[in-house]
């Protein structure tokens, strides 16, 4: 016990310094823990909600954890982004004591800086036995500019568990005990459950670390080594398997894959390693234009110089005393230096993505594409530039070694104290980014009164909050809606996450025309019972338009209550099922059909080849005037046209005109819709095979049908996976 206190006392000043700087370098957050949040009201509020949801489910043994209350009626919605389970366990004691959500979040935010510095301090102190060098390395890892660029992403700030994991892997190769093995596995699990990105990265780094040190220490020759490595993998998979298997299942079902073009866009360019956040005191005005948030990757002059010093400062001595287990009680310094140098190079190159570029000019292909195609997990990672975290981890270790060598050559005790102090001051000046931007909560210290009424709605009630911002316009505002849902936990159609399900994109587009008969039908088909309309918040003019429009539908809604410009309505009645005149049956012989179009006309036959996996597409954003013409080969009496979307749920016509003809020359309009969206139902919203464009009309005998787009869309093409023509069943 006395020995433990002595060790704690030895490291106490360093820990105090890291704690003090964590408050100072994030100024002025410490003065606004209850009414502000770092950065903005988008991703931070989403993460607040995730922590609240996790804590809410902890009380029920995590039952129903994945089916969060957002994006109703979708399932598995917590899996659309990081579940933050590791962070939730850290927040649980605070929340259990009644600490408000925002304060708990801000404490975790501040703690992320302290823990990052602490973990690197522990790793470098273990490797160098130099307290001053360990502190400098801790400052590098705690406060490098990437962290300030990502103050809106608590999960990306939570990187402390990587150095801790590597620390215990180092210890394992010195003394391969189960204690060190299980500690490394525990920190691996913590990192993966804090941030999936870093979990994937750490898996790669840990595998390379184990292989490298097994080779250098000749541990791979012992069967006991591989038995323990197998145990390490089993322990990690036993915990992470039940967490990440549902991710894989849901992402496959929902078609959540990052296209290679998006991955390339979010890759680092060489000039990005000069970029800092615009509020960086020293460099913000000079280099912030070299890259936005995901590309602010400046490593720091002092950190680079300290690491570079290793090239000219040779080690004084090498400890190489082998023990009886093919390892070393103190691994040679060169082993660690070589590994972290290779790690820094690896991370730097891979952060550049599939193609290495400077100012958007491709210099040569990058190896990242191999990882994207072959390494599990990488197809779900959008931003290769975040691999720079591994580069900074390695650079922090190397800078610690460099400082240790430099200070170790000094004979004066004054110099040994003054030089690290000066280096630390210069390093902090290089990284200083204060004041950090804060966002004030709309209603600091309280919850809007309307949510008390929402909380009292019947169990299982589902509601939608309006207005919904148009796609691409301040979508982060919906994070405010889901944040306040933590105070009632009712099912919410609205959502905000790393992935947005196509079903919700359709709902969002459809509700731009709310209130209307089709949108009321849509909400009822989705089993939504309540509307919450805001007229004093974001897009207040749109909210007032919706409220005024509801007066034209007195038979559709009842006002439940109102407070402070917020209006809660109940939807009246059930969806009216349209009765079809007779029984619709598929008609026509597809072998006789031919198609033509003004786009990709040679591929039109794929739309009626009987295979829903193939189809026709404009292969560019749909435009007004695009058409698809179908010759049925014979005159048929039609009642309905069914166009399957299958795995392209967003490639539907936004507006259309359907025409028919007997001779292909004279055309009559059969049906038209100036603002179309597919009909969705609660039971099929996760099943894209059931997404389709269905056009019903009065019975009409035609040989030719022509479907023409009457609206454009900025990004989505128009696709048809399979066409089915239906008519009324005739008596034999």
Secondary structure, DSSP 8 states (H G I E B T S, - for coil): -HHHHHHHHHHHHHHHHHHHHHHHTTTTGGG-TTTEEES-SSHHHHHHHHHHHHHHHHTTTTTT-SS-SSSTT-SSGGGGS---HHHHHHHHHHHHTT--HHHHHHHHHHHHHHHHHHHHHHHHHHHH--HHHHHHHHHHHHH-HHHHHTTT-HHHH--HHHHHHHHHHHHHHHS--HHHHHHHHHHHHHHHHH-HHHHHHHHHHHHHHHHHHHHHTTGGG-HHHHHHHHHHHHHHHHHHHHHHHHHHHHHHHTT----HHHHHHTS--GGGGG---TT-TTTHHHHGGG--GGG-----HHHHHHHHHHHHS--S-----B-TTSSBSS--HHHHHHHHHHHHHHHHHHHT-SEEEETTEEEEE-THHHHHHHSTTGGG---GGGGHHHHHHHHHHHHHHHHHHHHHT---HHHHHHHHHHHHHHHHHHH---S--EEE-TTTTS--THHHHHHTS-TT-EEEEE----TTSSGGGHHHHHHHGGGT--EES---SSS--HHHHHHHHHGGG-SSHHHHHHHHHTT--EEEEESSSTTHHHHHHHHHHHTT-TTTEEEEEEETTEEEEEE-S-------SS-EEE-S-GGG-EEEESSSGGGGGGGGSS-TTS-EE-SS---TT-EEEEEEEEEEEEEEEEEE-TT-TT---SSEEEEEESSSSS-EEEEEESS------GGGTT-GGG-EEEEEEEEEEEEEEEEEE-S--SS---EESEEEEEEE----
